[in-house]
């Protein structure tokens, strides 16, 4: 299903949303319930994106990717 892409482990904190930015680094941004948090770069590892894949942080805290289901579209 999903392939682990990154080798750096991300420690998650409550109240933040984690995502892979356009620059290839992992970022965190505060959720609506977290009014004191700020957007910040979390990881130091740069991930090169490939077309047609969805990138996310898996349960273990590593960056993973899964093939997107586009139903016949490119």
N, CA, C and O atoms as a Tripos MOL2 file, in Angstrom:
@<TRIPOS>MOLECULE
protein
  296   295    74     0     0
PROTEIN
NO_CHARGES

@<TRIPOS>ATOM
      1 N           0.8300   -1.1900    0.0000 N.3       1 UNK1
      2 CA          0.0000    0.0000    0.0000 C.3       1 UNK1
      3 C           0.8770    1.2570    0.0000 C.2       1 UNK1
      4 O           1.0320    1.9050   -1.0350 O.2       1 UNK1
      5 N           1.4420    1.5970    1.1470 N.am      2 UNK2
      6 CA          2.2460    2.8100    1.2500 C.3       2 UNK2
      7 C           3.7160    2.4440    1.3930 C.2       2 UNK2
      8 O           4.0640    1.4770    2.0700 O.2       2 UNK2
      9 N           4.5720    3.2270    0.7510 N.am      3 UNK3
     10 CA          6.0190    3.0320    0.8230 C.3       3 UNK3
     11 C           6.6210    4.1050    1.7070 C.2       3 UNK3
     12 O           6.2700    5.2800    1.5960 O.2       3 UNK3
     13 N           7.5280    3.7040    2.5840 N.am      4 UNK4
     14 CA          8.2310    4.6760    3.4240 C.3       4 UNK4
     15 C           9.2870    5.3610    2.5670 C.2       4 UNK4
     16 O          10.1050    4.6960    1.9320 O.2       4 UNK4
     17 N           9.2680    6.6890    2.5500 N.am      5 UNK5
     18 CA         10.1730    7.4540    1.7130 C.3       5 UNK5
     19 C          11.2830    8.0810    2.5490 C.2       5 UNK5
     20 O          12.4480    8.0520    2.1530 O.2       5 UNK5
     21 N          10.9350    8.6420    3.6910 N.am      6 UNK6
     22 CA         11.9130    9.3310    4.5220 C.3       6 UNK6
     23 C          12.5490    8.4210    5.5510 C.2       6 UNK6
     24 O          11.9860    7.3900    5.9190 O.2       6 UNK6
     25 N          13.7440    8.8170    6.0180 N.am      7 UNK7
     26 CA         14.4340    8.0450    7.0490 C.3       7 UNK7
     27 C          14.4280    8.7690    8.3900 C.2       7 UNK7
     28 O          14.8290    8.2010    9.4050 O.2       7 UNK7
     29 N          13.9770   10.0160    8.3970 N.am      8 UNK8
     30 CA         13.9370   10.8020    9.6320 C.3       8 UNK8
     31 C          12.5720   10.6450   10.3060 C.2       8 UNK8
     32 O          11.5350   10.7430    9.6490 O.2       8 UNK8
     33 N          12.5780   10.4020   11.6110 N.am      9 UNK9
     34 CA         11.3290   10.2270   12.3570 C.3       9 UNK9
     35 C          10.8470   11.5770   12.8730 C.2       9 UNK9
     36 O          11.6300   12.3590   13.4120 O.2       9 UNK9
     37 N           9.5590   11.8460   12.7070 N.am     10 UNK10
     38 CA          8.9410   13.0940   13.1400 C.3      10 UNK10
     39 C           8.1780   12.8300   14.4310 C.2      10 UNK10
     40 O           7.3170   11.9510   14.4770 O.2      10 UNK10
     41 N           8.4910   13.5860   15.4790 N.am     11 UNK11
     42 CA          7.7610   13.4910   16.7440 C.3      11 UNK11
     43 C           6.5670   14.4350   16.6640 C.2      11 UNK11
     44 O           6.7370   15.6430   16.5020 O.2      11 UNK11
     45 N           5.3750   13.8910   16.7750 N.am     12 UNK12
     46 CA          4.1650   14.7100   16.6750 C.3      12 UNK12
     47 C           3.7710   15.2720   18.0300 C.2      12 UNK12
     48 O           4.0160   14.6620   19.0710 O.2      12 UNK12
     49 N           3.1510   16.4530   17.9960 N.am     13 UNK13
     50 CA          2.5840   17.0740   19.1900 C.3      13 UNK13
     51 C           1.1010   17.3000   18.9490 C.2      13 UNK13
     52 O           0.6720   17.5040   17.8130 O.2      13 UNK13
     53 N           0.3240   17.2630   20.0150 N.am     14 UNK14
     54 CA         -1.1080   17.5080   19.9010 C.3      14 UNK14
     55 C          -1.3620   18.9530   19.4950 C.2      14 UNK14
     56 O          -0.6300   19.8550   19.9020 O.2      14 UNK14
     57 N          -2.3990   19.1740   18.6930 N.am     15 UNK15
     58 CA         -2.7970   20.5180   18.3010 C.3      15 UNK15
     59 C          -2.1440   21.0180   17.0250 C.2      15 UNK15
     60 O          -2.3260   22.1800   16.6620 O.2      15 UNK15
     61 N          -1.3830   20.1660   16.3280 N.am     16 UNK16
     62 CA         -0.7100   20.5730   15.1000 C.3      16 UNK16
     63 C          -1.0780   19.6420   13.9500 C.2      16 UNK16
     64 O          -1.3520   18.4590   14.1530 O.2      16 UNK16
     65 N          -1.0800   20.1950   12.7400 N.am     17 UNK17
     66 CA         -1.2910   19.4470   11.5110 C.3      17 UNK17
     67 C           0.0560   19.3640   10.8010 C.2      17 UNK17
     68 O           0.7130   20.3870   10.6070 O.2      17 UNK17
     69 N           0.4720   18.1750   10.4160 N.am     18 UNK18
     70 CA          1.7650   17.9680    9.7720 C.3      18 UNK18
     71 C           1.5580   17.6830    8.2920 C.2      18 UNK18
     72 O           0.6540   16.9360    7.9190 O.2      18 UNK18
     73 N           2.4110   18.2880    7.4340 N.am     19 UNK19
     74 CA          2.2810   18.0930    5.9950 C.3      19 UNK19
     75 C           3.6340   18.2560    5.3270 C.2      19 UNK19
     76 O           4.5630   18.8180    5.9080 O.2      19 UNK19
     77 N           3.7380   17.7600    4.1060 N.am     20 UNK20
     78 CA          4.9390   17.8960    3.2990 C.3      20 UNK20
     79 C           4.7520   19.1170    2.4140 C.2      20 UNK20
     80 O           3.8670   19.1400    1.5600 O.2      20 UNK20
     81 N           5.5810   20.1280    2.6160 N.am     21 UNK21
     82 CA          5.4500   21.3820    1.8850 C.3      21 UNK21
     83 C           5.9760   21.2870    0.4610 C.2      21 UNK21
     84 O           6.5610   20.2780    0.0680 O.2      21 UNK21
     85 N           5.7610   22.3440   -0.3020 N.am     22 UNK22
     86 CA          6.2230   22.3910   -1.6850 C.3      22 UNK22
     87 C           7.7400   22.3540   -1.7820 C.2      22 UNK22
     88 O           8.2900   21.9320   -2.8000 O.2      22 UNK22
     89 N           8.4240   22.7980   -0.7180 N.am     23 UNK23
     90 CA          9.8820   22.7990   -0.7110 C.3      23 UNK23
     91 C          10.4750   21.4250   -0.4030 C.2      23 UNK23
     92 O          11.6890   21.2450   -0.5010 O.2      23 UNK23
     93 N           9.6330   20.4460   -0.0310 N.am     24 UNK24
     94 CA         10.0940   19.0930    0.2360 C.3      24 UNK24
     95 C          10.3570   18.7950    1.6980 C.2      24 UNK24
     96 O          10.7190   17.6670    2.0320 O.2      24 UNK24
     97 N          10.1870   19.7640    2.5770 N.am     25 UNK25
     98 CA         10.3960   19.5690    4.0080 C.3      25 UNK25
     99 C           9.0600   19.3450    4.7170 C.2      25 UNK25
    100 O           8.0060   19.7360    4.2150 O.2      25 UNK25
    101 N           9.1180   18.7120    5.8900 N.am     26 UNK26
    102 CA          7.9160   18.4990    6.6970 C.3      26 UNK26
    103 C           7.6730   19.7510    7.5260 C.2      26 UNK26
    104 O           8.5810   20.2600    8.1830 O.2      26 UNK26
    105 N           6.4400   20.2420    7.4890 N.am     27 UNK27
    106 CA          6.0380   21.4410    8.2280 C.3      27 UNK27
    107 C           4.9170   21.0800    9.1850 C.2      27 UNK27
    108 O           4.2240   20.0790    9.0030 O.2      27 UNK27
    109 N           4.7470   21.9070   10.2070 N.am     28 UNK28
    110 CA          3.6010   21.7710   11.0980 C.3      28 UNK28
    111 C           2.9280   23.1330   11.2200 C.2      28 UNK28
    112 O           3.5880   24.1710   11.2500 O.2      28 UNK28
    113 N           1.6140   23.1030   11.2900 N.am     29 UNK29
    114 CA          0.8320   24.3210   11.4390 C.3      29 UNK29
    115 C          -0.2190   24.0770   12.5120 C.2      29 UNK29
    116 O          -0.7530   22.9720   12.6080 O.2      29 UNK29
    117 N          -0.5270   25.0830   13.3180 N.am     30 UNK30
    118 CA         -1.4920   24.8670   14.4000 C.3      30 UNK30
    119 C          -2.9090   24.6510   13.8710 C.2      30 UNK30
    120 O          -3.3250   25.2660   12.8890 O.2      30 UNK30
    121 N          -3.6350   23.7670   14.5440 N.am     31 UNK31
    122 CA         -5.0460   23.5700   14.2250 C.3      31 UNK31
    123 C          -5.8540   24.7130   14.8250 C.2      31 UNK31
    124 O          -5.3240   25.5190   15.5900 O.2      31 UNK31
    125 N          -7.1020   24.7790   14.4870 N.am     32 UNK32
    126 CA         -7.9690   25.8610   14.9560 C.3      32 UNK32
    127 C          -8.0400   25.9110   16.4840 C.2      32 UNK32
    128 O          -8.1730   26.9890   17.0640 O.2      32 UNK32
    129 N          -7.9520   24.7530   17.1350 N.am     33 UNK33
    130 CA         -8.0410   24.7070   18.5970 C.3      33 UNK33
    131 C          -6.7600   25.1760   19.2790 C.2      33 UNK33
    132 O          -6.7730   25.4760   20.4730 O.2      33 UNK33
    133 N          -5.6560   25.2410   18.5400 N.am     34 UNK34
    134 CA         -4.3690   25.6610   19.0930 C.3      34 UNK34
    135 C          -4.1280   27.1160   18.6970 C.2      34 UNK34
    136 O          -3.6480   27.3840   17.5950 O.2      34 UNK34
    137 N          -4.4540   28.0550   19.5810 N.am     35 UNK35
    138 CA         -4.3500   29.4740   19.2380 C.3      35 UNK35
    139 C          -2.9460   30.0370   19.4610 C.2      35 UNK35
    140 O          -2.6440   31.1150   18.9490 O.2      35 UNK35
    141 N          -2.0890   29.3560   20.1970 N.am     36 UNK36
    142 CA         -0.7610   29.8840   20.5180 C.3      36 UNK36
    143 C           0.3500   29.3730   19.6090 C.2      36 UNK36
    144 O           1.4540   29.9180   19.6240 O.2      36 UNK36
    145 N           0.0810   28.3480   18.8250 N.am     37 UNK37
    146 CA          1.1230   27.7470   18.0000 C.3      37 UNK37
    147 C           1.4620   28.5780   16.7750 C.2      37 UNK37
    148 O           0.6960   29.4480   16.3610 O.2      37 UNK37
    149 N           2.6330   28.2900   16.2010 N.am     38 UNK38
    150 CA          3.0800   28.9570   14.9800 C.3      38 UNK38
    151 C           3.5070   27.9200   13.9540 C.2      38 UNK38
    152 O           3.8640   26.7950   14.3040 O.2      38 UNK38
    153 N           3.4660   28.3060   12.6960 N.am     39 UNK39
    154 CA          3.9140   27.4350   11.6220 C.3      39 UNK39
    155 C           5.4320   27.2900   11.7220 C.2      39 UNK39
    156 O           6.1370   28.2760   11.9340 O.2      39 UNK39
    157 N           5.9360   26.0630   11.5690 N.am     40 UNK40
    158 CA          7.3730   25.8370   11.6870 C.3      40 UNK40
    159 C           7.7930   24.6170   10.8770 C.2      40 UNK40
    160 O           7.0200   23.6780   10.6870 O.2      40 UNK40
    161 N           9.0420   24.6540   10.4040 N.am     41 UNK41
    162 CA          9.6260   23.5050    9.7250 C.3      41 UNK41
    163 C          10.0480   22.5030   10.7900 C.2      41 UNK41
    164 O          10.6970   22.8790   11.7660 O.2      41 UNK41
    165 N           9.6890   21.2300   10.6170 N.am     42 UNK42
    166 CA          9.9430   20.2250   11.6450 C.3      42 UNK42
    167 C          11.1580   19.3710   11.2950 C.2      42 UNK42
    168 O          12.0510   19.2150   12.1270 O.2      42 UNK42
    169 N          11.2140   18.8280   10.1140 N.am     43 UNK43
    170 CA         12.2940   17.9210    9.7360 C.3      43 UNK43
    171 C          13.4050   18.6270    8.9830 C.2      43 UNK43
    172 O          13.2210   19.7310    8.4690 O.2      43 UNK43
    173 N          14.5610   17.9780    8.9240 N.am     44 UNK44
    174 CA         15.6900   18.5330    8.1810 C.3      44 UNK44
    175 C          15.9420   17.7590    6.8890 C.2      44 UNK44
    176 O          16.8310   18.1100    6.1130 O.2      44 UNK44
    177 N          15.1550   16.7040    6.6620 N.am     45 UNK45
    178 CA         15.3170   15.8810    5.4690 C.3      45 UNK45
    179 C          14.4120   16.3920    4.3520 C.2      45 UNK45
    180 O          13.2250   16.6370    4.5660 O.2      45 UNK45
    181 N          14.9850   16.5500    3.1550 N.am     46 UNK46
    182 CA         14.2100   17.0060    2.0010 C.3      46 UNK46
    183 C          13.7400   15.7880    1.2020 C.2      46 UNK46
    184 O          14.5280   14.9010    0.8730 O.2      46 UNK46
    185 N          12.4500   15.7650    0.9000 N.am     47 UNK47
    186 CA         11.8390   14.6700    0.1460 C.3      47 UNK47
    187 C          11.5470   15.1600   -1.2680 C.2      47 UNK47
    188 O          10.9200   16.2030   -1.4550 O.2      47 UNK47
    189 N          12.0060   14.4000   -2.2620 N.am     48 UNK48
    190 CA         11.7160   14.7630   -3.6460 C.3      48 UNK48
    191 C          10.3970   14.1150   -4.0380 C.2      48 UNK48
    192 O          10.2410   12.9000   -3.9210 O.2      48 UNK48
    193 N           9.4480   14.9200   -4.5010 N.am     49 UNK49
    194 CA          8.1180   14.4240   -4.8570 C.3      49 UNK49
    195 C           8.1090   13.8150   -6.2550 C.2      49 UNK49
    196 O           8.8530   14.2330   -7.1430 O.2      49 UNK49
    197 N           7.2480   12.8170   -6.4240 N.am     50 UNK50
    198 CA          6.9980   12.2110   -7.7300 C.3      50 UNK50
    199 C           5.5300   12.4360   -8.0770 C.2      50 UNK50
    200 O           4.6750   12.4570   -7.1920 O.2      50 UNK50
    201 N           5.2440   12.6010   -9.3440 N.am     51 UNK51
    202 CA          3.8800   12.8470   -9.7960 C.3      51 UNK51
    203 C           3.0200   11.6060   -9.5900 C.2      51 UNK51
    204 O           3.4640   10.4840   -9.8350 O.2      51 UNK51
    205 N           1.7770   11.8200   -9.1350 N.am     52 UNK52
    206 CA          0.8270   10.7280   -8.9830 C.3      52 UNK52
    207 C           0.8450   10.0540   -7.6270 C.2      52 UNK52
    208 O           0.2220    9.0060   -7.4570 O.2      52 UNK52
    209 N           1.5470   10.6300   -6.6490 N.am     53 UNK53
    210 CA          1.6200   10.0510   -5.3120 C.3      53 UNK53
    211 C           1.1180   11.0360   -4.2670 C.2      53 UNK53
    212 O           1.2690   12.2490   -4.4100 O.2      53 UNK53
    213 N           0.5180   10.4910   -3.2140 N.am     54 UNK54
    214 CA          0.0580   11.2600   -2.0660 C.3      54 UNK54
    215 C           1.0690   11.0490   -0.9440 C.2      54 UNK54
    216 O           1.3740    9.9080   -0.5960 O.2      54 UNK54
    217 N           1.5930   12.1340   -0.3730 N.am     55 UNK55
    218 CA          2.6000   12.0590    0.6820 C.3      55 UNK55
    219 C           1.9730   12.3870    2.0270 C.2      55 UNK55
    220 O           1.1610   13.3060    2.1330 O.2      55 UNK55
    221 N           2.3540   11.6270    3.0620 N.am     56 UNK56
    222 CA          1.7780   11.8120    4.3900 C.3      56 UNK56
    223 C           2.7550   11.3000    5.4400 C.2      56 UNK56
    224 O           3.7520   10.6560    5.1110 O.2      56 UNK56
    225 N           2.4610   11.5930    6.7150 N.am     57 UNK57
    226 CA          3.2430   11.0910    7.8370 C.3      57 UNK57
    227 C           2.5330    9.8350    8.3480 C.2      57 UNK57
    228 O           1.3670    9.9000    8.7370 O.2      57 UNK57
    229 N           3.2260    8.6980    8.3480 N.am     58 UNK58
    230 CA          2.5800    7.4490    8.7720 C.3      58 UNK58
    231 C           2.5410    7.3410   10.2960 C.2      58 UNK58
    232 O           3.0000    8.2390   11.0020 O.2      58 UNK58
    233 N           1.9860    6.2280   10.7970 N.am     59 UNK59
    234 CA          1.8230    6.0460   12.2400 C.3      59 UNK59
    235 C           3.1540    6.0260   12.9760 C.2      59 UNK59
    236 O           3.2290    6.4360   14.1340 O.2      59 UNK59
    237 N           4.1940    5.5560   12.3190 N.am     60 UNK60
    238 CA          5.5150    5.5010   12.9380 C.3      60 UNK60
    239 C           6.2150    6.8440   12.9810 C.2      60 UNK60
    240 O           7.2250    6.9870   13.6710 O.2      60 UNK60
    241 N           5.7010    7.8380   12.2560 N.am     61 UNK61
    242 CA          6.2960    9.1630   12.2410 C.3      61 UNK61
    243 C           7.2100    9.4130   11.0570 C.2      61 UNK61
    244 O           7.9210   10.4180   11.0330 O.2      61 UNK61
    245 N           7.2080    8.5260   10.0750 N.am     62 UNK62
    246 CA          8.0490    8.6800    8.8980 C.3      62 UNK62
    247 C           7.2170    9.1810    7.7210 C.2      62 UNK62
    248 O           6.0020    8.9870    7.6900 O.2      62 UNK62
    249 N           7.8720    9.8260    6.7530 N.am     63 UNK63
    250 CA          7.1810   10.2770    5.5470 C.3      63 UNK63
    251 C           6.9530    9.0580    4.6630 C.2      63 UNK63
    252 O           7.8740    8.2830    4.4060 O.2      63 UNK63
    253 N           5.7180    8.8970    4.2010 N.am     64 UNK64
    254 CA          5.3490    7.7680    3.3430 C.3      64 UNK64
    255 C           4.5860    8.2980    2.1380 C.2      64 UNK64
    256 O           4.1210    9.4380    2.1290 O.2      64 UNK64
    257 N           4.4660    7.4520    1.1220 N.am     65 UNK65
    258 CA          3.7040    7.8450   -0.0610 C.3      65 UNK65
    259 C           2.8500    6.6820   -0.5260 C.2      65 UNK65
    260 O           3.2060    5.5160   -0.3560 O.2      65 UNK65
    261 N           1.7090    7.0280   -1.1200 N.am     66 UNK66
    262 CA          0.7900    6.0340   -1.6710 C.3      66 UNK66
    263 C           0.3470    6.5140   -3.0520 C.2      66 UNK66
    264 O           0.2000    7.7130   -3.2870 O.2      66 UNK66
    265 N           0.1400    5.5730   -3.9470 N.am     67 UNK67
    266 CA         -0.3040    5.9140   -5.2990 C.3      67 UNK67
    267 C          -1.7120    6.4800   -5.2300 C.2      67 UNK67
    268 O          -2.5830    5.9100   -4.5750 O.2      67 UNK67
    269 N          -1.9380    7.6130   -5.9120 N.am     68 UNK68
    270 CA         -3.2630    8.2290   -5.9140 C.3      68 UNK68
    271 C          -4.1760    7.5030   -6.8890 C.2      68 UNK68
    272 O          -3.7600    7.1370   -7.9890 O.2      68 UNK68
    273 N          -5.4050    7.2990   -6.4850 N.am     69 UNK69
    274 CA         -6.4120    6.6930   -7.3410 C.3      69 UNK69
    275 C          -7.1210    7.8180   -8.0820 C.2      69 UNK69
    276 O          -7.9190    8.5500   -7.4980 O.2      69 UNK69
    277 N          -6.8280    7.9510   -9.3590 N.am     70 UNK70
    278 CA         -7.3760    9.0520  -10.1520 C.3      70 UNK70
    279 C          -8.5040    8.6170  -11.0700 C.2      70 UNK70
    280 O          -9.0150    9.4340  -11.8360 O.2      70 UNK70
    281 N          -8.9050    7.3640  -11.0160 N.am     71 UNK71
    282 CA        -10.0360    6.8420  -11.7940 C.3      71 UNK71
    283 C          -9.9230    7.1320  -13.2900 C.2      71 UNK71
    284 O         -10.8660    7.6410  -13.8960 O.2      71 UNK71
    285 N          -8.7810    6.8120  -13.8820 N.am     72 UNK72
    286 CA         -8.6030    6.9670  -15.3170 C.3      72 UNK72
    287 C          -7.9750    8.2770  -15.7450 C.2      72 UNK72
    288 O          -7.5200    8.3920  -16.8830 O.2      72 UNK72
    289 N          -7.9370    9.2610  -14.8750 N.am     73 UNK73
    290 CA         -7.3050   10.5350  -15.2340 C.3      73 UNK73
    291 C          -5.8180   10.4770  -14.9460 C.2      73 UNK73
    292 O          -5.3690    9.6610  -14.1410 O.2      73 UNK73
    293 N          -5.0560   11.3350  -15.5970 N.am     74 UNK74
    294 CA         -3.6100   11.3900  -15.3540 C.3      74 UNK74
    295 C          -3.2960   12.2430  -14.1630 C.2      74 UNK74
    296 O          -2.1280   12.4030  -13.8100 O.2      74 UNK74
@<TRIPOS>BOND
     1     1     2 1
     2     2     3 1
     3     3     4 2
     4     3     5 am
     5     5     6 1
     6     6     7 1
     7     7     8 2
     8     7     9 am
     9     9    10 1
    10    10    11 1
    11    11    12 2
    12    11    13 am
    13    13    14 1
    14    14    15 1
    15    15    16 2
    16    15    17 am
    17    17    18 1
    18    18    19 1
    19    19    20 2
    20    19    21 am
    21    21    22 1
    22    22    23 1
    23    23    24 2
    24    23    25 am
    25    25    26 1
    26    26    27 1
    27    27    28 2
    28    27    29 am
    29    29    30 1
    30    30    31 1
    31    31    32 2
    32    31    33 am
    33    33    34 1
    34    34    35 1
    35    35    36 2
    36    35    37 am
    37    37    38 1
    38    38    39 1
    39    39    40 2
    40    39    41 am
    41    41    42 1
    42    42    43 1
    43    43    44 2
    44    43    45 am
    45    45    46 1
    46    46    47 1
    47    47    48 2
    48    47    49 am
    49    49    50 1
    50    50    51 1
    51    51    52 2
    52    51    53 am
    53    53    54 1
    54    54    55 1
    55    55    56 2
    56    55    57 am
    57    57    58 1
    58    58    59 1
    59    59    60 2
    60    59    61 am
    61    61    62 1
    62    62    63 1
    63    63    64 2
    64    63    65 am
    65    65    66 1
    66    66    67 1
    67    67    68 2
    68    67    69 am
    69    69    70 1
    70    70    71 1
    71    71    72 2
    72    71    73 am
    73    73    74 1
    74    74    75 1
    75    75    76 2
    76    75    77 am
    77    77    78 1
    78    78    79 1
    79    79    80 2
    80    79    81 am
    81    81    82 1
    82    82    83 1
    83    83    84 2
    84    83    85 am
    85    85    86 1
    86    86    87 1
    87    87    88 2
    88    87    89 am
    89    89    90 1
    90    90    91 1
    91    91    92 2
    92    91    93 am
    93    93    94 1
    94    94    95 1
    95    95    96 2
    96    95    97 am
    97    97    98 1
    98    98    99 1
    99    99   100 2
   100    99   101 am
   101   101   102 1
   102   102   103 1
   103   103   104 2
   104   103   105 am
   105   105   106 1
   106   106   107 1
   107   107   108 2
   108   107   109 am
   109   109   110 1
   110   110   111 1
   111   111   112 2
   112   111   113 am
   113   113   114 1
   114   114   115 1
   115   115   116 2
   116   115   117 am
   117   117   118 1
   118   118   119 1
   119   119   120 2
   120   119   121 am
   121   121   122 1
   122   122   123 1
   123   123   124 2
   124   123   125 am
   125   125   126 1
   126   126   127 1
   127   127   128 2
   128   127   129 am
   129   129   130 1
   130   130   131 1
   131   131   132 2
   132   131   133 am
   133   133   134 1
   134   134   135 1
   135   135   136 2
   136   135   137 am
   137   137   138 1
   138   138   139 1
   139   139   140 2
   140   139   141 am
   141   141   142 1
   142   142   143 1
   143   143   144 2
   144   143   145 am
   145   145   146 1
   146   146   147 1
   147   147   148 2
   148   147   149 am
   149   149   150 1
   150   150   151 1
   151   151   152 2
   152   151   153 am
   153   153   154 1
   154   154   155 1
   155   155   156 2
   156   155   157 am
   157   157   158 1
   158   158   159 1
   159   159   160 2
   160   159   161 am
   161   161   162 1
   162   162   163 1
   163   163   164 2
   164   163   165 am
   165   165   166 1
   166   166   167 1
   167   167   168 2
   168   167   169 am
   169   169   170 1
   170   170   171 1
   171   171   172 2
   172   171   173 am
   173   173   174 1
   174   174   175 1
   175   175   176 2
   176   175   177 am
   177   177   178 1
   178   178   179 1
   179   179   180 2
   180   179   181 am
   181   181   182 1
   182   182   183 1
   183   183   184 2
   184   183   185 am
   185   185   186 1
   186   186   187 1
   187   187   188 2
   188   187   189 am
   189   189   190 1
   190   190   191 1
   191   191   192 2
   192   191   193 am
   193   193   194 1
   194   194   195 1
   195   195   196 2
   196   195   197 am
   197   197   198 1
   198   198   199 1
   199   199   200 2
   200   199   201 am
   201   201   202 1
   202   202   203 1
   203   203   204 2
   204   203   205 am
   205   205   206 1
   206   206   207 1
   207   207   208 2
   208   207   209 am
   209   209   210 1
   210   210   211 1
   211   211   212 2
   212   211   213 am
   213   213   214 1
   214   214   215 1
   215   215   216 2
   216   215   217 am
   217   217   218 1
   218   218   219 1
   219   219   220 2
   220   219   221 am
   221   221   222 1
   222   222   223 1
   223   223   224 2
   224   223   225 am
   225   225   226 1
   226   226   227 1
   227   227   228 2
   228   227   229 am
   229   229   230 1
   230   230   231 1
   231   231   232 2
   232   231   233 am
   233   233   234 1
   234   234   235 1
   235   235   236 2
   236   235   237 am
   237   237   238 1
   238   238   239 1
   239   239   240 2
   240   239   241 am
   241   241   242 1
   242   242   243 1
   243   243   244 2
   244   243   245 am
   245   245   246 1
   246   246   247 1
   247   247   248 2
   248   247   249 am
   249   249   250 1
   250   250   251 1
   251   251   252 2
   252   251   253 am
   253   253   254 1
   254   254   255 1
   255   255   256 2
   256   255   257 am
   257   257   258 1
   258   258   259 1
   259   259   260 2
   260   259   261 am
   261   261   262 1
   262   262   263 1
   263   263   264 2
   264   263   265 am
   265   265   266 1
   266   266   267 1
   267   267   268 2
   268   267   269 am
   269   269   270 1
   270   270   271 1
   271   271   272 2
   272   271   273 am
   273   273   274 1
   274   274   275 1
   275   275   276 2
   276   275   277 am
   277   277   278 1
   278   278   279 1
   279   279   280 2
   280   279   281 am
   281   281   282 1
   282   282   283 1
   283   283   284 2
   284   283   285 am
   285   285   286 1
   286   286   287 1
   287   287   288 2
   288   287   289 am
   289   289   290 1
   290   290   291 1
   291   291   292 2
   292   291   293 am
   293   293   294 1
   294   294   295 1
   295   295   296 2
@<TRIPOS>SUBSTRUCTURE
     1 UNK1         2 RESIDUE 1 A UNK
     2 UNK2         6 RESIDUE 1 A UNK
     3 UNK3        10 RESIDUE 1 A UNK
     4 UNK4        14 RESIDUE 1 A UNK
     5 UNK5        18 RESIDUE 1 A UNK
     6 UNK6        22 RESIDUE 1 A UNK
     7 UNK7        26 RESIDUE 1 A UNK
     8 UNK8        30 RESIDUE 1 A UNK
     9 UNK9        34 RESIDUE 1 A UNK
    10 UNK10       38 RESIDUE 1 A UNK
    11 UNK11       42 RESIDUE 1 A UNK
    12 UNK12       46 RESIDUE 1 A UNK
    13 UNK13       50 RESIDUE 1 A UNK
    14 UNK14       54 RESIDUE 1 A UNK
    15 UNK15       58 RESIDUE 1 A UNK
    16 UNK16       62 RESIDUE 1 A UNK
    17 UNK17       66 RESIDUE 1 A UNK
    18 UNK18       70 RESIDUE 1 A UNK
    19 UNK19       74 RESIDUE 1 A UNK
    20 UNK20       78 RESIDUE 1 A UNK
    21 UNK21       82 RESIDUE 1 A UNK
    22 UNK22       86 RESIDUE 1 A UNK
    23 UNK23       90 RESIDUE 1 A UNK
    24 UNK24       94 RESIDUE 1 A UNK
    25 UNK25       98 RESIDUE 1 A UNK
    26 UNK26      102 RESIDUE 1 A UNK
    27 UNK27      106 RESIDUE 1 A UNK
    28 UNK28      110 RESIDUE 1 A UNK
    29 UNK29      114 RESIDUE 1 A UNK
    30 UNK30      118 RESIDUE 1 A UNK
    31 UNK31      122 RESIDUE 1 A UNK
    32 UNK32      126 RESIDUE 1 A UNK
    33 UNK33      130 RESIDUE 1 A UNK
    34 UNK34      134 RESIDUE 1 A UNK
    35 UNK35      138 RESIDUE 1 A UNK
    36 UNK36      142 RESIDUE 1 A UNK
    37 UNK37      146 RESIDUE 1 A UNK
    38 UNK38      150 RESIDUE 1 A UNK
    39 UNK39      154 RESIDUE 1 A UNK
    40 UNK40      158 RESIDUE 1 A UNK
    41 UNK41      162 RESIDUE 1 A UNK
    42 UNK42      166 RESIDUE 1 A UNK
    43 UNK43      170 RESIDUE 1 A UNK
    44 UNK44      174 RESIDUE 1 A UNK
    45 UNK45      178 RESIDUE 1 A UNK
    46 UNK46      182 RESIDUE 1 A UNK
    47 UNK47      186 RESIDUE 1 A UNK
    48 UNK48      190 RESIDUE 1 A UNK
    49 UNK49      194 RESIDUE 1 A UNK
    50 UNK50      198 RESIDUE 1 A UNK
    51 UNK51      202 RESIDUE 1 A UNK
    52 UNK52      206 RESIDUE 1 A UNK
    53 UNK53      210 RESIDUE 1 A UNK
    54 UNK54      214 RESIDUE 1 A UNK
    55 UNK55      218 RESIDUE 1 A UNK
    56 UNK56      222 RESIDUE 1 A UNK
    57 UNK57      226 RESIDUE 1 A UNK
    58 UNK58      230 RESIDUE 1 A UNK
    59 UNK59      234 RESIDUE 1 A UNK
    60 UNK60      238 RESIDUE 1 A UNK
    61 UNK61      242 RESIDUE 1 A UNK
    62 UNK62      246 RESIDUE 1 A UNK
    63 UNK63      250 RESIDUE 1 A UNK
    64 UNK64      254 RESIDUE 1 A UNK
    65 UNK65      258 RESIDUE 1 A UNK
    66 UNK66      262 RESIDUE 1 A UNK
    67 UNK67      266 RESIDUE 1 A UNK
    68 UNK68      270 RESIDUE 1 A UNK
    69 UNK69      274 RESIDUE 1 A UNK
    70 UNK70      278 RESIDUE 1 A UNK
    71 UNK71      282 RESIDUE 1 A UNK
    72 UNK72      286 RESIDUE 1 A UNK
    73 UNK73      290 RESIDUE 1 A UNK
    74 UNK74      294 RESIDUE 1 A UNK
